Amino acid sequence: MLKLLPLFFLAGCVSTHSPKPSDTIFKDEDRDWLQVYAHEIKVAKQNNDLPAWRFFFQEYQKELKSRTK
């Protein structure tokens, strides 16, 4: 029984589905970038990641400005 154990572990890791790029097509109109940037700002603040916070805050401001035009 113990001789078959490594074979069991190797056979259990086989993936039968190969994802393709077409499986993850996103539509820009379905994505709320303000919500995405707000989440990333919150995560950056929790992790004390100032460069990430600056980057996402600037992106948030750009998106906010583009929506008000």
C-alpha positions in Angstrom: 0.0 0.0 0.0 2.8 2.4 0.9 4.4 1.8 -2.5 1.3 3.2 -4.3 1.2 6.3 -2.1 3.6 8.4 -4.3 1.7 7.4 -7.4 -1.5 8.5 -5.8 -0.1 12.0 -5.1 1.3 12.3 -8.6 -2.0 11.3 -10.3 -4.0 13.6 -8.0 -2.3 16.8 -9.3 -3.3 16.4 -13.0 -5.3 19.3 -14.4 -7.9 18.3 -17.0 -8.9 21.9 -17.9 -6.6 24.2 -19.9 -7.8 27.8 -19.5 -7.6 30.0 -22.6 -7.4 33.8 -22.8 -10.9 33.8 -24.2 -12.2 32.3 -20.9 -11.3 35.6 -19.2 -12.7 38.3 -21.5 -13.7 41.4 -19.5 -15.8 44.2 -20.8 -14.7 47.7 -19.7 -18.3 48.8 -19.3 -18.8 46.1 -16.7 -15.8 47.1 -14.6 -16.1 49.9 -12.0 -12.6 51.3 -11.9 -13.4 53.7 -9.1 -14.3 50.7 -6.9 -11.2 48.8 -8.0 -8.9 51.8 -7.2 -10.7 52.4 -3.9 -10.1 48.8 -2.8 -6.4 49.0 -3.8 -6.0 52.3 -1.9 -7.5 50.6 1.2 -5.2 47.6 0.9 -2.1 49.8 0.3 -3.0 51.7 3.5 -3.5 48.5 5.5 0.0 47.3 4.3 1.7 50.7 4.9 2.6 50.7 1.2 3.1 54.4 0.4 4.2 53.9 -3.3 1.2 51.8 -4.0 -1.1 54.2 -2.2 0.2 57.1 -4.3 -0.1 55.2 -7.5 -3.7 54.1 -7.0 -4.7 57.5 -5.5 -3.5 59.2 -8.7 -5.4 56.6 -10.8 -8.5 57.2 -8.7 -8.3 60.9 -9.3 -7.8 60.5 -13.0 -10.8 58.2 -13.3 -12.9 60.5 -11.1 -11.9 63.5 -13.4 -12.7 61.5 -16.5 -16.2 60.7 -15.2 -17.0 64.3 -14.4 -16.3 65.5 -17.9 
